[in-house]
C-alpha cells in the first residue's frame, strides 16, 4: 500500500461517532483505524460492484457489447442441438 495519504473531513451523527469510538476501544485501536477498515470493506464489496457496473456501462457506450438478439440466437442453437442429441434417450 502507498504512503501517499490525504486528509478528509466528514460530518456524522453523534450516535455513529459514539459507536465508532466504542468499537475502537473494544479493539484497542484508534477511531481512524476503524473508519479506514470500514471504508476498505465498502470499497471491496459494494464499491467494487459500483465500479464494475460503471466499467460495463462504459464498455457498452464504446460499442463493445454483444447484441442481445445474437446471444439469444446462439442460445437457441445450443438448446436445439442438445434437444436433438438427447431426443433418442428420452423415449
Biopython code that builds the backbone (N, CA, C, O; Angstrom):
import numpy as np
from Bio.PDB.StructureBuilder import StructureBuilder

atoms = [
    (1, "UNK", "N", (0.841, -1.173, 0.000)),
    (1, "UNK", "CA", (0.000, 0.000, 0.000)),
    (1, "UNK", "C", (0.893, 1.245, 0.000)),
    (1, "UNK", "O", (1.954, 1.257, 0.623)),
    (2, "UNK", "N", (0.461, 2.267, -0.689)),
    (2, "UNK", "CA", (1.215, 3.502, -0.818)),
    (2, "UNK", "C", (1.122, 4.335, 0.458)),
    (2, "UNK", "O", (0.131, 4.263, 1.184)),
    (3, "UNK", "N", (2.150, 5.117, 0.721)),
    (3, "UNK", "CA", (2.136, 6.041, 1.851)),
    (3, "UNK", "C", (1.559, 7.390, 1.437)),
    (3, "UNK", "O", (1.531, 8.324, 2.239)),
    (4, "UNK", "N", (1.103, 7.499, 0.203)),
    (4, "UNK", "CA", (0.509, 8.726, -0.303)),
    (4, "UNK", "C", (-0.854, 8.913, 0.345)),
    (4, "UNK", "O", (-1.824, 8.269, -0.056)),
    (5, "UNK", "N", (-0.938, 9.777, 1.327)),
    (5, "UNK", "CA", (-2.171, 9.957, 2.088)),
    (5, "UNK", "C", (-2.645, 11.395, 1.975)),
    (5, "UNK", "O", (-1.864, 12.309, 1.709)),
    (6, "UNK", "N", (-3.931, 11.571, 2.181)),
    (6, "UNK", "CA", (-4.515, 12.895, 2.241)),
    (6, "UNK", "C", (-5.541, 12.913, 3.358)),
    (6, "UNK", "O", (-6.054, 11.870, 3.764)),
    (7, "UNK", "N", (-5.826, 14.076, 3.836)),
    (7, "UNK", "CA", (-6.785, 14.203, 4.924)),
    (7, "UNK", "C", (-8.127, 14.633, 4.367)),
    (7, "UNK", "O", (-8.204, 15.475, 3.472)),
    (8, "UNK", "N", (-9.197, 14.035, 4.915)),
    (8, "UNK", "CA", (-10.547, 14.434, 4.548)),
    (8, "UNK", "C", (-11.306, 14.786, 5.823)),
    (8, "UNK", "O", (-10.870, 14.473, 6.931)),
    (9, "UNK", "N", (-12.419, 15.426, 5.648)),
    (9, "UNK", "CA", (-13.257, 15.802, 6.786)),
    (9, "UNK", "C", (-14.688, 15.384, 6.474)),
    (9, "UNK", "O", (-15.181, 15.625, 5.372)),
    (10, "UNK", "N", (-15.351, 14.763, 7.435)),
    (10, "UNK", "CA", (-16.747, 14.367, 7.245)),
    (10, "UNK", "C", (-17.568, 14.792, 8.458)),
    (10, "UNK", "O", (-17.031, 15.038, 9.538)),
    (11, "UNK", "N", (-18.851, 14.869, 8.260)),
    (11, "UNK", "CA", (-19.778, 15.134, 9.361)),
    (11, "UNK", "C", (-20.639, 13.888, 9.523)),
    (11, "UNK", "O", (-21.219, 13.387, 8.560)),
    (12, "UNK", "N", (-20.711, 13.399, 10.754)),
    (12, "UNK", "CA", (-21.536, 12.232, 11.037)),
    (12, "UNK", "C", (-22.364, 12.495, 12.291)),
    (12, "UNK", "O", (-22.072, 13.394, 13.079)),
    (13, "UNK", "N", (-23.392, 11.691, 12.445)),
    (13, "UNK", "CA", (-24.228, 11.814, 13.637)),
    (13, "UNK", "C", (-23.419, 11.433, 14.875)),
    (13, "UNK", "O", (-22.534, 10.578, 14.820)),
    (14, "UNK", "N", (-23.742, 12.084, 15.985)),
    (14, "UNK", "CA", (-23.036, 11.796, 17.232)),
    (14, "UNK", "C", (-23.181, 10.330, 17.630)),
    (14, "UNK", "O", (-22.249, 9.734, 18.169)),
    (15, "UNK", "N", (-24.353, 9.748, 17.363)),
    (15, "UNK", "CA", (-24.562, 8.349, 17.737)),
    (15, "UNK", "C", (-23.634, 7.425, 16.951)),
    (15, "UNK", "O", (-23.154, 6.422, 17.478)),
    (16, "UNK", "N", (-23.384, 7.773, 15.683)),
    (16, "UNK", "CA", (-22.474, 6.970, 14.871)),
    (16, "UNK", "C", (-21.049, 7.118, 15.390)),
    (16, "UNK", "O", (-20.299, 6.143, 15.446)),
    (17, "UNK", "N", (-20.679, 8.332, 15.767)),
    (17, "UNK", "CA", (-19.352, 8.563, 16.323)),
    (17, "UNK", "C", (-19.174, 7.779, 17.622)),
    (17, "UNK", "O", (-18.111, 7.212, 17.875)),
    (18, "UNK", "N", (-20.206, 7.756, 18.423)),
    (18, "UNK", "CA", (-20.155, 7.000, 19.670)),
    (18, "UNK", "C", (-19.941, 5.509, 19.396)),
    (18, "UNK", "O", (-19.157, 4.852, 20.082)),
    (19, "UNK", "N", (-20.636, 4.986, 18.399)),
    (19, "UNK", "CA", (-20.455, 3.572, 18.035)),
    (19, "UNK", "C", (-19.030, 3.310, 17.550)),
    (19, "UNK", "O", (-18.413, 2.318, 17.938)),
    (20, "UNK", "N", (-18.511, 4.196, 16.705)),
    (20, "UNK", "CA", (-17.140, 4.041, 16.218)),
    (20, "UNK", "C", (-16.148, 4.034, 17.375)),
    (20, "UNK", "O", (-15.220, 3.226, 17.410)),
    (21, "UNK", "N", (-16.359, 4.947, 18.322)),
    (21, "UNK", "CA", (-15.457, 5.011, 19.469)),
    (21, "UNK", "C", (-15.549, 3.759, 20.334)),
    (21, "UNK", "O", (-14.531, 3.277, 20.831)),
    (22, "UNK", "N", (-16.738, 3.234, 20.518)),
    (22, "UNK", "CA", (-16.904, 2.005, 21.302)),
    (22, "UNK", "C", (-16.205, 0.829, 20.616)),
    (22, "UNK", "O", (-15.564, 0.009, 21.275)),
    (23, "UNK", "N", (-16.334, 0.754, 19.290)),
    (23, "UNK", "CA", (-15.674, -0.317, 18.533)),
    (23, "UNK", "C", (-14.159, -0.163, 18.641)),
    (23, "UNK", "O", (-13.448, -1.140, 18.878)),
    (24, "UNK", "N", (-13.671, 1.051, 18.468)),
    (24, "UNK", "CA", (-12.227, 1.302, 18.559)),
    (24, "UNK", "C", (-11.701, 0.902, 19.934)),
    (24, "UNK", "O", (-10.643, 0.280, 20.042)),
    (25, "UNK", "N", (-12.428, 1.253, 20.969)),
    (25, "UNK", "CA", (-11.999, 0.895, 22.320)),
    (25, "UNK", "C", (-12.005, -0.625, 22.513)),
    (25, "UNK", "O", (-11.078, -1.183, 23.098)),
    (26, "UNK", "N", (-13.040, -1.281, 22.025)),
    (26, "UNK", "CA", (-13.133, -2.732, 22.176)),
    (26, "UNK", "C", (-11.989, -3.448, 21.454)),
    (26, "UNK", "O", (-11.522, -4.495, 21.901)),
    (27, "UNK", "N", (-11.545, -2.874, 20.337)),
    (27, "UNK", "CA", (-10.471, -3.488, 19.551)),
    (27, "UNK", "C", (-9.088, -2.956, 19.911)),
    (27, "UNK", "O", (-8.079, -3.393, 19.358)),
    (28, "UNK", "N", (-9.056, -2.016, 20.835)),
    (28, "UNK", "CA", (-7.801, -1.368, 21.222)),
    (28, "UNK", "C", (-7.128, -0.743, 19.990)),
    (28, "UNK", "O", (-5.922, -0.875, 19.781)),
    (29, "UNK", "N", (-7.935, -0.074, 19.204)),
    (29, "UNK", "CA", (-7.478, 0.634, 18.002)),
    (29, "UNK", "C", (-7.948, 2.077, 18.088)),
    (29, "UNK", "O", (-8.771, 2.418, 18.938)),
    (30, "UNK", "N", (-7.431, 2.917, 17.217)),
    (30, "UNK", "CA", (-7.944, 4.283, 17.201)),
    (30, "UNK", "C", (-9.116, 4.403, 16.224)),
    (30, "UNK", "O", (-9.357, 3.520, 15.401)),
    (31, "UNK", "N", (-9.821, 5.500, 16.338)),
    (31, "UNK", "CA", (-11.005, 5.753, 15.507)),
    (31, "UNK", "C", (-10.657, 5.712, 14.023)),
    (31, "UNK", "O", (-11.424, 5.175, 13.224)),
    (32, "UNK", "N", (-9.518, 6.268, 13.649)),
    (32, "UNK", "CA", (-9.105, 6.285, 12.244)),
    (32, "UNK", "C", (-8.987, 4.869, 11.692)),
    (32, "UNK", "O", (-9.425, 4.601, 10.574)),
    (33, "UNK", "N", (-8.401, 3.965, 12.467)),
    (33, "UNK", "CA", (-8.259, 2.581, 12.023)),
    (33, "UNK", "C", (-9.626, 1.965, 11.742)),
    (33, "UNK", "O", (-9.813, 1.288, 10.731)),
    (34, "UNK", "N", (-10.581, 2.205, 12.642)),
    (34, "UNK", "CA", (-11.928, 1.645, 12.466)),
    (34, "UNK", "C", (-12.578, 2.206, 11.204)),
    (34, "UNK", "O", (-13.175, 1.464, 10.425)),
    (35, "UNK", "N", (-12.461, 3.499, 11.010)),
    (35, "UNK", "CA", (-13.071, 4.139, 9.838)),
    (35, "UNK", "C", (-12.408, 3.646, 8.554)),
    (35, "UNK", "O", (-13.096, 3.345, 7.578)),
    (36, "UNK", "N", (-11.080, 3.562, 8.547)),
    (36, "UNK", "CA", (-10.382, 3.069, 7.351)),
    (36, "UNK", "C", (-10.748, 1.614, 7.054)),
    (36, "UNK", "O", (-10.895, 1.232, 5.893)),
    (37, "UNK", "N", (-10.892, 0.812, 8.095)),
    (37, "UNK", "CA", (-11.291, -0.575, 7.913)),
    (37, "UNK", "C", (-12.702, -0.654, 7.313)),
    (37, "UNK", "O", (-12.958, -1.469, 6.426)),
    (38, "UNK", "N", (-13.606, 0.187, 7.798)),
    (38, "UNK", "CA", (-14.969, 0.219, 7.262)),
    (38, "UNK", "C", (-14.977, 0.674, 5.803)),
    (38, "UNK", "O", (-15.695, 0.110, 4.977)),
    (39, "UNK", "N", (-14.186, 1.684, 5.493)),
    (39, "UNK", "CA", (-14.106, 2.159, 4.104)),
    (39, "UNK", "C", (-13.536, 1.085, 3.188)),
    (39, "UNK", "O", (-14.024, 0.895, 2.074)),
    (40, "UNK", "N", (-12.501, 0.378, 3.653)),
    (40, "UNK", "CA", (-11.907, -0.685, 2.832)),
    (40, "UNK", "C", (-12.924, -1.781, 2.566)),
    (40, "UNK", "O", (-13.008, -2.290, 1.449)),
    (41, "UNK", "N", (-13.701, -2.150, 3.583)),
    (41, "UNK", "CA", (-14.740, -3.171, 3.407)),
    (41, "UNK", "C", (-15.767, -2.719, 2.381)),
    (41, "UNK", "O", (-16.194, -3.503, 1.534)),
    (42, "UNK", "N", (-16.165, -1.454, 2.460)),
    (42, "UNK", "CA", (-17.127, -0.922, 1.491)),
    (42, "UNK", "C", (-16.540, -0.957, 0.076)),
    (42, "UNK", "O", (-17.196, -1.407, -0.863)),
    (43, "UNK", "N", (-15.303, -0.481, -0.068)),
    (43, "UNK", "CA", (-14.687, -0.438, -1.395)),
    (43, "UNK", "C", (-14.504, -1.830, -1.980)),
    (43, "UNK", "O", (-14.632, -2.018, -3.190)),
    (44, "UNK", "N", (-14.205, -2.808, -1.127)),
    (44, "UNK", "CA", (-14.006, -4.181, -1.599)),
    (44, "UNK", "C", (-15.312, -4.859, -1.982)),
    (44, "UNK", "O", (-15.308, -5.786, -2.791)),
    (45, "UNK", "N", (-16.426, -4.416, -1.420)),
    (45, "UNK", "CA", (-17.716, -5.078, -1.654)),
    (45, "UNK", "C", (-18.601, -4.216, -2.553)),
    (45, "UNK", "O", (-18.528, -4.316, -3.778)),
    (46, "UNK", "N", (-19.414, -3.392, -1.964)),
    (46, "UNK", "CA", (-20.374, -2.589, -2.727)),
    (46, "UNK", "C", (-19.687, -1.616, -3.678)),
    (46, "UNK", "O", (-20.129, -1.433, -4.812)),
    (47, "UNK", "N", (-18.621, -1.000, -3.219)),
    (47, "UNK", "CA", (-17.890, -0.074, -4.076)),
    (47, "UNK", "C", (-17.338, -0.752, -5.319)),
    (47, "UNK", "O", (-17.366, -0.178, -6.408)),
    (48, "UNK", "N", (-16.836, -1.973, -5.161)),
    (48, "UNK", "CA", (-16.313, -2.734, -6.308)),
    (48, "UNK", "C", (-17.435, -3.033, -7.302)),
    (48, "UNK", "O", (-17.218, -2.999, -8.513)),
    (49, "UNK", "N", (-18.635, -3.326, -6.790)),
    (49, "UNK", "CA", (-19.783, -3.562, -7.669)),
    (49, "UNK", "C", (-20.119, -2.311, -8.476)),
    (49, "UNK", "O", (-20.375, -2.388, -9.678)),
    (50, "UNK", "N", (-20.116, -1.166, -7.808)),
    (50, "UNK", "CA", (-20.406, 0.101, -8.491)),
    (50, "UNK", "C", (-19.384, 0.356, -9.592)),
    (50, "UNK", "O", (-19.751, 0.713, -10.712)),
    (51, "UNK", "N", (-18.108, 0.174, -9.280)),
    (51, "UNK", "CA", (-17.056, 0.414, -10.281)),
    (51, "UNK", "C", (-17.143, -0.576, -11.437)),
    (51, "UNK", "O", (-16.886, -0.216, -12.586)),
    (52, "UNK", "N", (-17.501, -1.810, -11.137)),
    (52, "UNK", "CA", (-17.660, -2.821, -12.187)),
    (52, "UNK", "C", (-18.811, -2.446, -13.124)),
    (52, "UNK", "O", (-18.691, -2.552, -14.345)),
    (53, "UNK", "N", (-19.912, -2.013, -12.544)),
    (53, "UNK", "CA", (-21.056, -1.588, -13.361)),
    (53, "UNK", "C", (-20.708, -0.356, -14.185)),
    (53, "UNK", "O", (-21.122, -0.240, -15.338)),
    (54, "UNK", "N", (-19.955, 0.554, -13.603)),
    (54, "UNK", "CA", (-19.527, 1.754, -14.321)),
    (54, "UNK", "C", (-18.676, 1.378, -15.529)),
    (54, "UNK", "O", (-18.841, 1.941, -16.611)),
    (55, "UNK", "N", (-17.766, 0.426, -15.339)),
    (55, "UNK", "CA", (-16.922, -0.039, -16.446)),
    (55, "UNK", "C", (-17.768, -0.735, -17.509)),
    (55, "UNK", "O", (-17.525, -0.566, -18.704)),
    (56, "UNK", "N", (-18.758, -1.515, -17.081)),
    (56, "UNK", "CA", (-19.626, -2.213, -18.034)),
    (56, "UNK", "C", (-20.416, -1.212, -18.875)),
    (56, "UNK", "O", (-20.544, -1.385, -20.087)),
    (57, "UNK", "N", (-20.938, -0.179, -18.246)),
    (57, "UNK", "CA", (-21.681, 0.841, -18.982)),
    (57, "UNK", "C", (-20.744, 1.553, -19.962)),
    (57, "UNK", "O", (-21.118, 1.818, -21.104)),
    (58, "UNK", "N", (-19.536, 1.858, -19.511)),
    (58, "UNK", "CA", (-18.557, 2.484, -20.402)),
    (58, "UNK", "C", (-18.238, 1.595, -21.591)),
    (58, "UNK", "O", (-18.083, 2.082, -22.711)),
    (59, "UNK", "N", (-18.139, 0.291, -21.352)),
    (59, "UNK", "CA", (-17.882, -0.665, -22.425)),
    (59, "UNK", "C", (-19.016, -0.652, -23.448)),
    (59, "UNK", "O", (-18.782, -0.658, -24.656)),
    (60, "UNK", "N", (-20.239, -0.634, -22.943)),
    (60, "UNK", "CA", (-21.389, -0.566, -23.852)),
    (60, "UNK", "C", (-21.410, 0.746, -24.624)),
    (60, "UNK", "O", (-21.709, 0.766, -25.818)),
    (61, "UNK", "N", (-21.092, 1.842, -23.941)),
    (61, "UNK", "CA", (-21.042, 3.151, -24.607)),
    (61, "UNK", "C", (-19.997, 3.172, -25.727)),
    (61, "UNK", "O", (-20.163, 3.874, -26.724)),
    (62, "UNK", "N", (-18.927, 2.402, -25.556)),
    (62, "UNK", "CA", (-17.882, 2.327, -26.593)),
    (62, "UNK", "C", (-18.227, 1.320, -27.687)),
    (62, "UNK", "O", (-17.431, 1.094, -28.598)),
    (63, "UNK", "N", (-19.409, 0.717, -27.598)),
    (63, "UNK", "CA", (-19.843, -0.227, -28.621)),
    (63, "UNK", "C", (-19.209, -1.599, -28.483)),
    (63, "UNK", "O", (-19.155, -2.348, -29.458)),
    (64, "UNK", "N", (-18.730, -1.946, -27.297)),
    (64, "UNK", "CA", (-18.042, -3.205, -27.096)),
    (64, "UNK", "C", (-18.974, -4.327, -26.637)),
    (64, "UNK", "O", (-18.511, -5.422, -26.318)),
    (65, "UNK", "N", (-20.256, -4.071, -26.602)),
    (65, "UNK", "CA", (-21.208, -5.080, -26.158)),
    (65, "UNK", "C", (-21.564, -6.057, -27.258)),
    (65, "UNK", "O", (-21.149, -5.904, -28.407)),
    (66, "UNK", "N", (-22.337, -7.061, -26.889)),
    (66, "UNK", "CA", (-22.815, -8.059, -27.844)),
    (66, "UNK", "C", (-24.324, -7.870, -27.974)),
    (66, "UNK", "O", (-25.026, -7.703, -26.976)),
    (67, "UNK", "N", (-24.810, -7.898, -29.200)),
    (67, "UNK", "CA", (-26.228, -7.717, -29.464)),
    (67, "UNK", "C", (-27.048, -8.819, -28.789)),
    (67, "UNK", "O", (-26.741, -10.002, -28.938)),
    (68, "UNK", "N", (-28.082, -8.435, -28.053)),
    (68, "UNK", "CA", (-28.898, -9.399, -27.321)),
    (68, "UNK", "C", (-29.521, -10.439, -28.247)),
    (68, "UNK", "O", (-29.547, -11.625, -27.915)),
    (69, "UNK", "N", (-30.019, -10.010, -29.397)),
    (69, "UNK", "CA", (-30.639, -10.956, -30.335)),
    (69, "UNK", "C", (-29.637, -12.001, -30.811)),
    (69, "UNK", "O", (-29.996, -13.157, -31.032)),
    (70, "UNK", "N", (-28.385, -11.591, -30.966)),
    (70, "UNK", "CA", (-27.334, -12.534, -31.364)),
    (70, "UNK", "C", (-27.095, -13.568, -30.255)),
    (70, "UNK", "O", (-26.957, -14.759, -30.531)),
    (71, "UNK", "N", (-27.048, -13.112, -29.022)),
    (71, "UNK", "CA", (-26.867, -14.025, -27.888)),
    (71, "UNK", "C", (-28.045, -14.987, -27.801)),
    (71, "UNK", "O", (-27.856, -16.183, -27.577)),
    (72, "UNK", "N", (-29.256, -14.473, -27.976)),
    (72, "UNK", "CA", (-30.453, -15.308, -27.920)),
    (72, "UNK", "C", (-30.441, -16.363, -29.025)),
    (72, "UNK", "O", (-30.777, -17.520, -28.772)),
    (73, "UNK", "N", (-30.061, -15.983, -30.246)),
    (73, "UNK", "CA", (-29.972, -16.949, -31.345)),
    (73, "UNK", "C", (-28.959, -18.039, -31.032)),
    (73, "UNK", "O", (-29.214, -19.217, -31.284)),
    (74, "UNK", "N", (-27.818, -17.656, -30.489)),
    (74, "UNK", "CA", (-26.791, -18.641, -30.156)),
    (74, "UNK", "C", (-27.291, -19.589, -29.066)),
    (74, "UNK", "O", (-27.044, -20.792, -29.141)),
    (75, "UNK", "N", (-27.982, -19.075, -28.065)),
    (75, "UNK", "CA", (-28.537, -19.923, -27.007)),
    (75, "UNK", "C", (-29.568, -20.887, -27.574)),
    (75, "UNK", "O", (-29.586, -22.063, -27.209)),
    (76, "UNK", "N", (-30.420, -20.403, -28.457)),
    (76, "UNK", "CA", (-31.431, -21.270, -29.078)),
    (76, "UNK", "C", (-30.776, -22.369, -29.913)),
    (76, "UNK", "O", (-31.253, -23.504, -29.932)),
    (77, "UNK", "N", (-29.690, -22.035, -30.598)),
    (77, "UNK", "CA", (-28.961, -23.028, -31.391)),
    (77, "UNK", "C", (-28.374, -24.109, -30.483)),
    (77, "UNK", "O", (-28.441, -25.294, -30.813)),
    (78, "UNK", "N", (-27.811, -23.721, -29.364)),
    (78, "UNK", "CA", (-27.233, -24.679, -28.414)),
    (78, "UNK", "C", (-28.323, -25.574, -27.835)),
    (78, "UNK", "O", (-28.134, -26.785, -27.716)),
    (79, "UNK", "N", (-29.445, -24.992, -27.480)),
    (79, "UNK", "CA", (-30.564, -25.772, -26.920)),
    (79, "UNK", "C", (-31.102, -26.759, -27.945)),
    (79, "UNK", "O", (-31.362, -27.919, -27.627)),
    (80, "UNK", "N", (-31.266, -26.290, -29.175)),
    (80, "UNK", "CA", (-31.775, -27.170, -30.233)),
    (80, "UNK", "C", (-30.828, -28.343, -30.472)),
    (80, "UNK", "O", (-31.282, -29.475, -30.640)),
    (81, "UNK", "N", (-29.520, -28.088, -30.490)),
    (81, "UNK", "CA", (-28.544, -29.153, -30.694)),
    (81, "UNK", "C", (-28.600, -30.154, -29.542)),
    (81, "UNK", "O", (-28.493, -31.361, -29.757)),
    (82, "UNK", "N", (-28.763, -29.659, -28.343)),
    (82, "UNK", "CA", (-28.865, -30.548, -27.183)),
    (82, "UNK", "C", (-30.136, -31.382, -27.249)),
    (82, "UNK", "O", (-30.119, -32.575, -26.946)),
    (83, "UNK", "N", (-31.242, -30.749, -27.646)),
    (83, "UNK", "CA", (-32.510, -31.488, -27.788)),
    (83, "UNK", "C", (-32.379, -32.606, -28.814)),
    (83, "UNK", "O", (-32.863, -33.715, -28.584)),
    (84, "UNK", "N", (-31.728, -32.329, -29.946)),
    (84, "UNK", "CA", (-31.530, -33.357, -30.962)),
    (84, "UNK", "C", (-30.653, -34.489, -30.446)),
    (84, "UNK", "O", (-30.929, -35.661, -30.702)),
    (85, "UNK", "N", (-29.607, -34.142, -29.727)),
    (85, "UNK", "CA", (-28.660, -35.124, -29.230)),
    (85, "UNK", "C", (-29.319, -36.091, -28.235)),
    (85, "UNK", "O", (-29.046, -37.292, -28.251)),
    (86, "UNK", "N", (-30.172, -35.564, -27.386)),
    (86, "UNK", "CA", (-30.755, -36.385, -26.337)),
    (86, "UNK", "C", (-32.187, -36.839, -26.620)),
    (86, "UNK", "O", (-32.830, -37.432, -25.754)),
    (87, "UNK", "N", (-32.690, -36.566, -27.826)),
    (87, "UNK", "CA", (-34.053, -36.931, -28.173)),
    (87, "UNK", "C", (-34.264, -38.450, -28.102)),
    (87, "UNK", "O", (-35.305, -38.904, -27.627)),
    (88, "UNK", "N", (-33.310, -39.219, -28.557)),
    (88, "UNK", "CA", (-33.415, -40.669, -28.540)),
    (88, "UNK", "C", (-33.374, -41.252, -27.142)),
    (88, "UNK", "O", (-33.947, -42.318, -26.913)),
    (89, "UNK", "N", (-32.737, -40.612, -26.225)),
    (89, "UNK", "CA", (-32.605, -41.118, -24.851)),
    (89, "UNK", "C", (-33.873, -40.925, -24.026)),
    (89, "UNK", "O", (-34.057, -41.583, -23.002)),
    (90, "UNK", "N", (-34.738, -40.030, -24.466)),
    (90, "UNK", "CA", (-35.943, -39.736, -23.686)),
    (90, "UNK", "C", (-37.067, -40.715, -23.969)),
    (90, "UNK", "O", (-38.035, -40.796, -23.213)),
    (91, "UNK", "N", (-36.940, -41.441, -25.036)),
    (91, "UNK", "CA", (-38.022, -42.342, -25.445)),
    (91, "UNK", "C", (-38.133, -43.579, -24.609)),
    (91, "UNK", "O", (-39.004, -44.414, -24.854)),
]
sb = StructureBuilder()
sb.init_structure("model")
sb.init_model(0)
sb.init_chain("A")
sb.init_seg("    ")
for serial, (resi, resn, name, xyz) in enumerate(atoms, 1):
    if name == "N":
        sb.init_residue(resn, " ", resi, " ")
    sb.init_atom(name, np.array(xyz, "f"), 0.0, 1.0, " ", f" {name:<3s}", serial, name[0])
structure = sb.get_structure()
